[in-house]
């Protein structure tokens, strides 16, 4: 579908979703964002739903300003995926051992590594700039610096919520590795600190929503946030790189006889800020639950833990600020899913997938998400499908 423009807004709100199907509270969030004086435009993805700070599935383009609560607390959260030389015939009938090996290699939930992972000991992982990256930690907010030890040990760990590691098959039965995570606790700490600082600023008093507090260009507060924001985005990228290297190491050991090889890794953020130019205007583009989909750029759009995911190539649609959805998008809250569905429902909806099927992950049940096929249909002018994946192993946080 092409986009629909929401009437009555101060700036263009272009929607790749049916406006009638969007929650009223999410529509109000979008209208609230459009009232900010720095806003240049909004693009709304087909996985749109109500979120903390700003609507998940929205792309917020501002001139000389950025809203830290819109970026959210999982700065740099995103996806990585890689195609392997293995095929379905290489996989054992019982995948439980493989899942256990992955869970042993990559800490999940609140867990972390006992000692920081040394990237120089991981097969094929580039380490250029690693020391410079950690050196720049000295410049982050003083209130967060005491978390460095934890940040070091959490590097290469999954986290909880909707984060996951999967082993998938494409439609040709090739094996893919895929994972979803972000900047872990250090990103959350930095985000919460700067959200609090933004709310104190005089230009943010009297906003229709206190979560829309912004930093503006050429101020010390903006400079401090930009430093910490871009550092946390880099942390998230490194975190996924290390997890992918650990995952590949598991695959090498478990399938030693097949001598698995790996294609280049595809990686993309979907909660982040980028400096981009449209129609000659330099903008700060916040993708809150959206990926960049510039012409020819690869991206990853996951479904839920029992459906499928897509590897895509961007079509460079500037009306969407070169963006596409980041996934299926929730259609009910975690609490609502827990109240409505049982472990039996979860087992039924994840049949054929080696994964947790206990009460602790019922909130991630596929029925809590929008149909991924519908989401993909609504953004045919944003991305083209390169591969469709179906998970056979899913490790949840």
C-alpha positions in Angstrom: 0.0 0.0 0.0 1.1 3.6 -0.3 0.8 5.9 2.6 -2.2 7.8 4.0 -1.7 11.3 5.3 -3.4 12.1 8.6 -5.5 15.3 8.2 -5.3 18.3 10.6 -1.7 17.8 11.7 0.8 20.7 11.8 3.3 18.7 9.7 2.9 15.7 7.5 2.0 12.4 9.3 2.3 9.7 6.6 0.9 6.4 7.6 1.7 2.9 6.1 -1.0 1.5 8.3 -4.8 1.7 8.3 -5.6 4.8 10.5 -8.8 3.2 11.6 -6.9 0.2 13.0 -4.5 2.3 15.1 -5.3 2.6 18.8 -6.7 6.0 19.7 -3.9 6.5 22.3 -1.3 5.8 19.7 -3.0 8.3 17.3 -2.9 10.9 20.1 0.8 10.3 20.7 1.5 10.9 17.0 -0.6 14.1 17.0 1.2 15.2 20.2 4.6 14.7 18.6 3.5 16.7 15.5 2.9 19.8 17.7 6.6 20.2 18.6 8.1 23.3 17.0 11.2 21.4 15.7 9.3 18.7 14.0 9.6 18.4 10.2 7.6 15.3 9.6 6.4 11.9 10.8 6.3 8.5 9.1 4.2 5.8 10.7 5.0 2.1 10.0 2.5 -0.7 9.7 3.5 -2.2 13.0 2.6 1.0 14.8 1.3 0.8 18.4 1.2 2.8 21.6 4.6 3.1 23.4 6.4 4.7 26.2 7.6 8.2 25.3 6.5 7.9 21.7 4.6 5.6 19.4 6.4 2.4 18.5 6.7 2.1 14.8 7.2 5.8 14.1 9.9 7.8 12.4 10.3 11.3 13.9 12.3 13.8 11.8 13.3 17.0 13.7 15.5 20.0 12.8 18.1 20.8 15.5 16.3 18.8 18.2 16.0 15.2 19.6 13.6 13.7 22.1 15.4 11.2 24.4 12.2 9.6 25.6 11.2 9.0 22.0 14.4 7.1 21.4 13.6 5.1 24.5 15.6 3.2 27.1 16.9 0.4 24.8 19.2 2.7 22.8 20.4 1.0 19.6 18.2 -2.1 20.0 18.2 -4.0 16.7 18.8 -7.2 14.7 21.6 -9.2 13.2 21.4 -12.2 10.9 23.7 -14.4 8.9 23.2 -17.2 6.3 25.2 -20.3 6.9 26.4 -23.1 4.6 24.3 -25.6 6.6 21.0 -26.9 5.5 18.0 -28.5 7.2 19.5 -31.9 6.5 22.5 -31.1 8.8 20.2 -30.4 11.8 19.5 -33.2 14.3 15.9 -34.4 14.9 16.1 -33.3 18.5 17.2 -29.6 18.8 17.1 -29.4 22.6 20.8 -29.9 22.9 21.5 -27.2 20.4 19.3 -24.7 22.3 21.1 -25.6 25.5 24.5 -25.0 24.0 23.3 -21.5 22.8 21.9 -20.7 26.2 25.2 -21.7 27.8 27.2 -19.5 25.5 25.0 -16.4 25.6 23.7 -15.2 29.0 20.0 -14.4 28.9 17.6 -12.3 31.1 19.5 -10.4 33.8 22.5 -12.8 33.5 25.9 -11.6 32.3 29.3 -13.1 31.6 31.5 -13.9 34.7 34.3 -12.0 33.0 34.2 -9.5 30.1 34.4 -11.2 26.7 37.7 -10.5 25.0 36.8 -9.9 21.3 40.3 -10.7 20.2 39.6 -14.3 21.2 36.6 -14.7 19.0 36.9 -16.2 15.6 36.8 -13.6 12.8 35.5 -10.7 14.9 36.9 -7.3 13.9 38.5 -5.5 16.9 39.6 -2.3 15.3 38.5 0.7 17.4 37.7 -1.5 20.4 40.0 0.3 22.8 38.9 3.7 21.5 35.3 2.8 22.0 35.8 2.0 25.7 38.1 5.0 26.0 35.1 7.2 25.1 33.2 5.8 28.1 35.2 8.4 30.1 33.0 11.0 28.5 29.6 9.7 29.5 27.4 11.2 32.2 29.1 11.1 35.6 25.9 9.6 37.1 26.3 6.5 35.0 30.1 5.9 35.1 29.9 3.5 38.1 28.1 1.0 35.8 31.1 0.4 33.6 32.0 -2.9 35.3 28.5 -4.2 34.6 28.5 -2.9 31.1 31.7 -4.8 30.4 30.3 -8.1 31.6 26.9 -7.6 29.8 28.6 -7.0 26.5 27.7 -10.1 24.5 24.5 -10.9 26.5 20.9 -11.1 25.4 18.7 -9.4 28.0 15.0 -10.1 28.4 11.6 -9.1 27.1 11.3 -9.6 23.3 15.0 -10.2 22.8 15.9 -13.5 21.3 18.4 -15.7 19.5 17.1 -17.9 16.7 18.2 -20.6 14.3 16.0 -20.4 11.2 15.5 -22.1 7.9 14.8 -20.1 4.7 12.5 -21.3 1.9 15.5 -23.2 0.3 16.2 -25.0 3.6 19.4 -23.0 4.2 20.2 -22.4 7.9 20.3 -18.8 9.2 21.3 -17.4 12.6 19.5 -14.4 13.9 19.4 -12.4 17.1 17.7 -9.3 18.6 19.2 -7.2 21.4 20.4 -3.7 22.3 22.5 -1.7 24.7 21.6 -3.6 27.8 21.5 -1.9 31.2 24.0 0.8 30.3 21.8 2.1 27.5 18.8 2.1 29.9 20.8 4.0 32.6 22.0 6.6 30.1 18.6 7.1 28.6 16.9 7.5 32.0 19.5 10.0 33.1 19.1 12.2 30.0 15.3 11.9 29.9 15.3 13.3 33.5 17.7 16.1 32.4 15.5 17.1 29.4 12.4 17.4 31.6 14.1 20.1 33.7 14.9 22.5 30.8 12.8 25.6 30.6 11.8 25.2 26.9 10.2 21.9 27.8 7.8 23.3 30.4 4.1 23.3 29.3 4.4 20.5 26.7 1.2 18.5 26.0 3.2 15.4 27.1 6.2 15.6 29.5 7.7 12.6 27.6 8.2 14.9 24.6 11.0 16.9 26.3 13.8 17.6 23.9 17.4 18.7 23.7 18.1 21.5 21.2 21.1 22.1 19.0 24.1 24.1 20.2 23.5 23.5 23.9 25.7 21.7 26.5 22.8 19.3 27.2 22.4 18.3 23.6 26.2 17.8 23.2 26.2 15.6 26.3 23.2 13.5 25.1 24.6 13.1 21.6 27.9 11.8 23.0 26.1 9.2 25.2 23.5 8.4 22.6 25.9 7.5 19.9 28.2 5.7 22.3 25.2 3.5 23.5 24.3 2.9 19.8 27.8 1.7 19.2 27.6 -0.5 22.4 24.5 -2.1 21.0 26.2 -2.9 17.7 29.2 -4.4 19.5 26.9 -6.4 21.7 25.2 -8.0 18.7 28.6 -8.6 17.0 29.9 -10.5 20.1 26.8 -12.5 20.5 26.8 -13.4 16.8 30.5 -14.5 17.1 29.6 -16.6 20.2 26.7 -18.1 18.3 28.8 -19.0 15.3 31.3 -20.6 17.6 28.6 -22.9 19.0 27.6 -23.8 15.4 31.2 -24.6 14.5 31.6 -26.9 17.4 28.2 -28.6 17.1 28.5 -29.2 13.3 32.2 -29.7 13.2 31.9 -32.4 10.5 29.9 -30.1 8.2 32.6 -27.4 8.4 30.0 -24.5 8.5 30.8 -21.3 6.7 29.1 -18.0 7.2 28.1 -15.2 4.8 28.6 -11.5 5.8 26.4 -10.5 8.8 23.4 -8.3 8.1 22.8 -5.9 11.0 20.5 -2.9 11.7 19.3 -0.8 14.6 15.6 -0.1 15.1 15.6 2.2 18.2 18.1 5.0 17.4 18.9 8.4 16.0 20.7 9.2 12.7 21.8 12.4 11.1 20.3 12.5 7.6 19.5 15.1 5.0 16.1 15.4 3.1 15.4 18.0 0.5 18.6 19.8 1.5 17.6 20.0 5.2 19.8 18.4 7.8 17.6 16.4 10.2 17.9 14.3 13.3 15.8 11.2 12.5 14.6 9.1 15.4 13.5 5.6 14.4 11.4 4.3 17.3 10.7 0.7 16.3 11.7 1.2 12.6 14.7 0.3 10.5 16.5 2.3 7.8 15.5 1.1 4.4 17.6 3.2 2.0 17.9 2.0 -1.6 19.7 -1.3 -1.7 20.3 -1.4 2.1 19.6 -4.8 3.8 17.4 -5.0 6.9 15.7 -7.6 9.1 12.0 -7.6 10.0 11.1 -10.3 12.6 7.8 -11.7 13.4 7.0 -13.4 16.7 8.6 -16.5 18.2 6.2 -18.9 16.4 5.8 -17.3 13.0 8.5 -16.1 10.6 10.9 -13.3 9.8 12.1 -11.5 6.7 15.4 -10.4 5.3 14.6 -7.3 3.2 16.3 -4.8 0.9 15.3 -1.1 1.1 13.6 0.7 -1.8 14.7 4.2 -0.7 11.3 5.7 -0.2 12.0 9.3 1.0 8.4 9.8 2.0 9.1 7.4 4.8 12.5 9.0 5.5 14.0 5.8 4.0 12.4 3.7 6.7 10.4 0.4 7.2 8.8 -1.5 10.1 11.0 -3.2 12.7 8.8 -6.2 13.2 5.2 -7.4 13.5 4.3 -5.0 16.3 2.3 -5.8 19.4 -1.5 -5.8 19.2 -1.9 -6.3 22.9 0.1 -5.5 26.0 2.2 -8.0 27.9 -0.3 -8.0 30.8 -3.2 -8.5 28.5 -1.5 -11.4 26.8 -0.7 -13.0 30.2 -4.3 -12.8 31.2 -5.7 -14.1 28.0 -3.4 -16.9 27.1 -2.1 -20.0 28.8 1.0 -22.2 28.6 -1.1 -24.6 26.5 -1.9 -21.8 24.0 1.8 -21.0 23.9 2.8 -24.6 23.2 0.2 -24.8 20.4 1.3 -21.6 18.8 5.0 -22.5 18.9 4.6 -26.1 17.7 7.6 -27.3 15.8 9.9 -24.7 17.5 12.4 -25.7 20.1 11.9 -23.0 22.7 10.7 -22.2 26.2 7.0 -22.9 26.5 6.5 -21.8 30.2 4.5 -19.1 31.9 7.5 -16.8 31.9 7.2 -16.2 28.1 3.4 -16.3 27.6 3.5 -12.5 27.0 5.6 -13.2 23.9 3.0 -15.6 22.4 2.5 -15.1 18.7 -1.1 -14.1 19.1 0.0 -11.0 21.0 1.6 -9.7 17.8 0.1 -8.4 14.5 0.3 -10.9 11.6 3.7 -10.4 10.0 2.4 -11.1 6.5 -0.1 -8.2 6.8 2.7 -5.9 8.0 4.9 -6.9 5.0 2.0 -6.3 2.6 1.4 -2.8 3.9 5.0 -1.8 3.1 5.6 -3.1 -0.4 6.7 0.4 -1.5 9.3 0.5 1.3 11.2 -2.8 1.1 11.5 -5.9 -1.1 11.8 -9.4 0.4 15.1 -11.1 0.0 14.4 -14.2 2.1 11.7 -15.5 4.4 12.8 -17.3 7.5 11.1 -19.7 9.9 12.7 -20.4 13.2 13.3 -24.0 14.4 15.1 -22.9 17.6 14.3 -19.8 19.7 16.1 -18.7 22.8 14.2 -16.1 24.7 15.4 -13.8 27.4 
